[in-house]
Amino acid sequence: MKTKSFFSLIVFVFLSCIKVAAYTERNFLQHVAAQESLAECLVLNQKWVQYPSYKDREGWSRFLGEYRDEIIKNGESLLGYTWKVVKATDYLEFERSGNREIMERPFDDNNQAIVRLMLAELAEGRGRFIDQLINGVFHTCEMTSWALSAHLVTQPTHRALPTPIYPLIDLTAGDLGSLLSWVYYFMHEEFDKIDPEISRRLYRELDERIMKPYLNNDSFWWLAANYKGQMVNNWNPWCNSNCLMTFMLLENDVDRLSKAVSRSMQSVDKFLNYVHSDGACEEGPSYWGHASGKCLDYLVLLNRITGGKISIFDNPQIKAMGEYIARSYVGNGWVVNFADASAKGGGDPYLIYRYGKAVKSDILKQFASMQNKGSKISFRGRDLFRILEAFLVEDELCAYQEAYTGVSYTWYPETEFCYVRNKKAFFAAKGGYNDESHNHNDAGSFSLWVNNMPVIIDAGVGTYTRQTFSSERYTIWTMQSNYHNLPMINGVPQKYGRQYKATEVKATKNSFSANIATAYPDAAGVKKWIRSYTMKSDALMISDRFELNEIKKENVINFLSWGDIIIKDGVIEISVNGVKGTLKYDTKMFKVKKECVKLTDKKLSSVWGAEVYRLSFIAKEKEQKGCYTFTISF
């Protein structure tokens, strides 16, 4: 009973079903076409596909170009591949220790093998890779579920072992459904020459695991079928694009296909209603490719299956959602990493260019061109559609030469992200609320980069475990406000919950301010706390004007940094890879403590190295009303 209750709680936190006032009934897609008119414009018999057929050898040689030999070589390395078994105890490990990678690693290896074998057979066309492809298909069809152990807690049992009576569509099941649908599309005639049972089995599994549940099961949280104010995040366009792709590749019954297309439009409208109209991705740059990027994939598929009749690429919100990834890029691989985002990234240049081309954004195309310098199409991952789409824009992207210079000021008034760039530095601050998708308790926090090097940082997020999306989430230090660049008021940090938010948020081309008292619980005893930032040509000014209802403990102002840190009287020198910043403070008001945070998690240490540091400025006096100031010179 205790175990069941515990995992029920995980499900509750995982779904984050809370009222979200930002949701606005815009319903862009449903305004373009109703279900009754869909049947008239659907493109049947897979005539929407823009790639060569399997037997078109010259077509594939042209399509793959100089990559052909590499793709065949990748396939050859898998001719002796032993398909990995995901054991029951691998699933159970998620419950036992919180480790999800034990189940995910062998599963992912198998899925990536299918992608590479499929591409190799398309490239060569001699049947050399078909037997191994059949092995992969049958091995996958024999699995009880295609969902991850970490996501199986949303099935009715609320446990990590899959049940055969509830076909769960999660991110991976959807990805695998679309991948195997492409395998069916390209290879079913060749499979039939060996044994028709291969294609029959594959179609049956795709129908039972993806198509039927998609049409008939309203309980998938990401579908938002009966929307009642819950969070709608990257899962929505990601899963919907995969499910729509499966129908587009397998289904030619007009009635059933139109129902699937209509259902997908209603669902994706929920995502577009939930996303702020300013286009910012509250989940951070690491999730842009899964959120806005998957929305692009979905809209492209919808456009093709309707013969170009349904298109919202000229919608300003869709364009803004795309440009977020370029505007959030600092330089030298660093990005503004609010929420569960890594501080390093930048995105897939092929996806970014496709987005820029679709919405006619010079910013995105310029950014994609910059990101593409020295890069090539990657064959890692299980997204065959994106790999094939990359080939369609390869020549155009490589020929594009317009330079990306960055944007000096970006303000997202609804999401409350502010970015300011000058010749020396890049500053980012956020308002928001403490229940955003992939939330950290960080309302009012900021980051600062000098010469494209982070100086005052947001640590980001470590490797996902069971604890990450559970009631234990805010026991993890990276999620807590006291490990962001924020105050501890009366010894109390910010709290999780949508009611804990920044208010009175304002931004100009060189400043940002917010009342963050409203992000703290009553225990903080704070009446007002105005955190303000002003960006100068050579310095960032930080001000905290506050008024407390009561005095309990000393206030503490925390900053997170890394590199070499030297504390002097009134001055802290920060040096990171040759880049220097100086943090000045009032010695009469504060004593300073430097705390080393060892990074044992590889996801964090791969970005920051072995350690980061928390600088805690502890107020010497307990004041009910006052003002603290800091200056970071660069």
C-alpha positions, -999 to 999 in steps of 0.1 A, spaced: 0 0 0 29 24 9 46 17 -25 14 23 -44 7 56 -25 43 67 -32 40 62 -69 6 78 -70 23 108 -56 50 107 -82 23 106 -109 6 136 -93 38 156 -94 48 143 -128 15 156 -143 16 189 -125 -21 193 -129 -26 228 -117 -46 258 -129 -26 279 -153 -39 314 -159 -17 320 -190 -38 295 -210 -57 314 -238 -82 298 -261 -66 308 -294 -72 275 -313 -52 285 -343 -54 252 -361 -91 245 -355 -99 280 -370 -82 270 -402 -102 238 -408 -129 218 -392 -129 180 -392 -158 179 -417 -137 196 -444 -105 176 -437 -114 146 -457 -116 167 -489 -80 178 -487 -62 148 -473 -33 134 -494 -37 96 -495 -15 66 -504 16 83 -489 19 106 -520 29 134 -496 63 117 -490 91 138 -505 119 112 -504 129 86 -530 112 52 -529 133 22 -518 138 10 -553 149 44 -567 187 38 -565 197 69 -584 173 90 -563 190 78 -531 224 84 -544 215 120 -552 196 124 -519 224 111 -496 253 126 -516 287 124 -499 271 108 -468 262 76 -486 295 57 -479 294 68 -442 259 55 -439 267 22 -454 297 18 -431 275 26 -401 252 -2 -411 280 -26 -417 292 -22 -381 258 -35 -370 256 -66 -392 267 -86 -362 248 -66 -336 233 -86 -307 199 -72 -299 198 -62 -262 172 -75 -238 156 -50 -214 152 -72 -183 124 -69 -158 149 -58 -132 160 -30 -155 125 -16 -152 124 -22 -115 156 -3 -109 137 29 -114 117 21 -83 145 6 -63 172 32 -67 158 59 -89 181 50 -118 164 52 -151 194 48 -174 198 11 -166 165 5 -186 170 33 -211 206 24 -223 200 -10 -239 166 1 -253 181 32 -269 210 12 -284 184 -11 -301 164 18 -314 195 36 -328 206 4 -345 172 2 -363 178 38 -376 213 30 -389 203 -2 -405 173 14 -422 195 42 -436 222 18 -447 196 -3 -466 182 28 -482 217 39 -492 228 6 -507 196 -12 -517 211 -47 -521 192 -64 -492 224 -68 -472 209 -52 -440 173 -65 -443 178 -96 -421 192 -76 -392 164 -51 -397 139 -79 -394 156 -90 -362 153 -55 -348 116 -52 -358 106 -86 -343 127 -80 -312 109 -47 -307 75 -61 -314 80 -88 -287 85 -61 -260 56 -56 -236 58 -18 -240 78 8 -259 75 33 -230 103 41 -206 103 29 -170 103 65 -158 71 72 -177 53 39 -169 42 53 -136 14 71 -155 -2 37 -165 -31 26 -142 -8 4 -121 14 34 -113 44 11 -113 76 8 -134 69 -27 -149 49 -24 -181 14 -40 -183 3 -55 -217 -33 -43 -212 -25 -6 -213 -6 5 -244 11 37 -231 21 63 -256 50 83 -241 79 101 -258 98 69 -267 68 48 -277 58 76 -300 93 80 -314 96 42 -320 61 42 -335 71 68 -361 105 51 -367 89 17 -373 62 33 -395 90 45 -418 105 10 -418 71 -4 -428 67 23 -455 100 17 -471 105 -20 -466 71 -38 -464 73 -50 -500 108 -64 -494 97 -80 -461 67 -97 -479 92 -114 -503 107 -131 -473 75 -137 -452 43 -116 -452 40 -122 -415 68 -96 -409 48 -67 -423 15 -80 -408 30 -82 -374 46 -48 -376 14 -32 -388 -6 -49 -361 17 -37 -333 17 -1 -346 -21 -2 -348 -25 -17 -313 2 4 -296 -1 37 -314 -31 42 -336 -60 27 -316 -49 42 -283 -44 76 -299 -79 76 -312 -96 60 -282 -77 68 -250 -83 103 -235 -63 95 -204 -29 104 -218 -20 136 -199 -1 152 -228 -31 149 -251 -50 174 -230 -82 159 -245 -104 172 -217 -85 203 -207 -90 215 -172 -61 239 -166 -32 214 -165 3 220 -177 9 213 -215 46 211 -223 69 196 -249 53 162 -246 23 175 -266 38 184 -299 64 156 -296 38 128 -291 13 143 -315 38 147 -343 49 110 -339 13 97 -338 3 118 -368 33 105 -387 23 69 -379 -12 75 -393 2 93 -424 24 64 -432 0 35 -425 -36 47 -428 -54 53 -461 -90 50 -448 -102 86 -453 -125 85 -423 -100 71 -398 -72 93 -411 -93 125 -409 -103 116 -373 -66 113 -364 -57 145 -381 -86 163 -364 -77 149 -330 -41 160 -334 -52 195 -343 -74 198 -313 -45 186 -291 -17 207 -305 -40 237 -302 -39 231 -264 -1 234 -265 -3 266 -286 -29 280 -262 -7 272 -232 25 287 -247 27 324 -241 21 344 -272 55 360 -268 69 327 -279 94 320 -251 101 284 -241 98 283 -203 114 249 -203 147 264 -215 169 260 -247 176 223 -240 139 217 -246 134 240 -275 140 212 -300 114 190 -282 88 218 -278 89 244 -305 110 222 -327 86 193 -325 58 218 -331 75 227 -364 77 190 -373 40 186 -365 30 217 -386 51 205 -415 34 170 -414 0 186 -411 7 209 -441 18 179 -462 -10 156 -454 -35 184 -462 -18 193 -495 -7 226 -482 -43 236 -472 -35 239 -435 -7 263 -427 -1 287 -398 36 294 -405 27 331 -409 14 333 -374 35 357 -353 35 334 -323 49 305 -343 77 327 -356 85 340 -321 85 304 -307 112 296 -333 134 327 -328 136 320 -290 165 296 -296 185 322 -315 178 350 -290 187 327 -260 221 320 -275 250 339 -258 281 328 -277 308 301 -278 282 274 -271 267 291 -240 229 297 -237 205 312 -212 197 281 -192 167 288 -171 147 257 -158 160 221 -166 183 233 -193 220 228 -197 241 260 -199 257 247 -231 239 241 -263 226 260 -293 204 235 -311 204 215 -343 213 238 -372 193 218 -397 162 220 -376 168 257 -369 172 264 -406 140 244 -415 122 265 -389 136 298 -403 127 288 -438 91 279 -428 84 311 -409 106 334 -431 130 344 -403 163 358 -412 174 356 -376 169 318 -375 185 312 -409 215 333 -399 218 315 -366 215 281 -382 243 291 -406 266 301 -378 258 269 -358 264 248 -390 301 258 -393 320 225 -393 290 204 -384 274 176 -404 241 157 -404 241 135 -373 228 99 -375 225 95 -337 191 94 -322 159 76 -331 143 104 -352 145 92 -387 121 120 -399 145 147 -388 175 130 -404 157 127 -437 144 163 -435 180 175 -429 190 162 -463 163 183 -479 179 215 -467 216 204 -466 227 222 -498 207 254 -491 220 256 -455 256 252 -465 252 278 -492 236 304 -468 262 331 -459 244 359 -440 261 365 -407 244 363 -373 254 391 -350 230 385 -321 202 407 -307 209 435 -283 177 434 -264 149 408 -260 119 411 -237 93 384 -233 65 403 -215 44 373 -207 70 347 -199 90 375 -182 125 367 -196 148 397 -203 181 395 -223 205 425 -227 236 423 -247 264 449 -251 299 448 -265 313 432 -234 286 412 -217 253 394 -219 228 396 -190 196 375 -186 169 378 -158 136 362 -153 103 368 -134 78 341 -139 64 317 -113 76 286 -94 55 261 -113 67 264 -148 74 233 -169 107 218 -157 106 244 -129 133 256 -107 124 279 -78 142 309 -94 117 338 -98 139 370 -101 172 352 -107 198 362 -133 229 351 -151 258 371 -165 283 363 -192 314 384 -199 330 380 -234 307 351 -239 319 333 -208 296 327 -178 306 345 -147 275 345 -125 258 312 -134 227 290 -133 240 255 -126 213 238 -147 201 203 -139 218 170 -132 210 135 -146 173 127 -144 164 101 -117 131 91 -101 136 119 -76 137 146 -104 100 143 -112 86 134 -78 77 149 -44 115 149 -37 123 173 -66 130 203 -44 154 183 -22 178 185 -51 201 215 -47 200 226 -83 162 232 -80 163 254 -49 163 292 -49 192 292 -24 214 278 -51 203 304 -76 213 341 -76 186 351 -51 182 361 -14 173 339 15 148 361 34 147 356 71 165 323 65 137 312 41 141 303 4 115 305 -23 88 279 -24 73 256 -52 38 264 -64 22 286 -90 12 312 -63 48 318 -56 58 342 -84 74 375 -93 51 405 -95 54 441 -106 78 429 -133 93 456 -155 120 457 -182 137 483 -204 166 480 -229 191 481 -200 172 472 -169 149 446 -152 131 447 -119 105 426 -100 89 423 -66 101 388 -55 85 389 -21 56 372 -36 78 342 -45 84 334 -8 61 317 17 46 335 47 74 321 69 98 345 52 79 374 68 85 397 38 62 425 28 82 437 -3 115 429 -20 123 447 -52 152 430 -70 165 454 -97 193 450 -124 208 478 -144 232 470 -173 260 495 -179 286 494 -206 311 480 -181 291 468 -151 259 452 -139 243 470 -109 222 448 -86 198 463 -60 176 447 -33 151 472 -17 131 454 10 106 457 37 99 429 62 69 423 83 91 408 110 127 400 117 137 364 124 172 357 109 199 375 90 191 379 53 215 361 29 222 371 -7 235 342 -27 254 342 -60 266 311 -79 299 312 -98 328 291 -109 365 293 -118 391 311 -96 375 332 -69 395 354 -46 378 372 -17 393 406 -7 380 434 14 349 446 -3 359 430 -36 356 395 -50 376 387 -81 362 360 -104 384 346 -131 372 320 -156 394 309 -185 411 343 -187 378 363 -184 376 384 -153 348 400 -133 348 419 -101 320 418 -76 319 448 -52 300 448 -19 297 468 13 319 453 40 299 472 66 267 454 56 280 419 48 303 391 58 311 367 30 311 329 29 324 309 0 310 273 -3 324 248 -27 298 225 -43 314 194 -56 298 181 -89 296 144 -88 269 143 -115 285 139 -150 258 160 -166 268 189 -144 306 183 -143 307 180 -181 297 217 -182 313 232 -151 341 209 -142 346 194 -107 330 222 -87 311 254 -86 309 280 -57 281 296 -38 290 331 -25 268 339 4 266 375 16 253 374 51 238 406 65 256 418 96 225 436 108 189 425 111 169 453 95 132 455 89 137 479 60 167 486 38 186 484 5 215 461 -5 236 469 -36 262 450 -55 282 459 -86 297 434 -110 323 451 -131 337 436 -163 
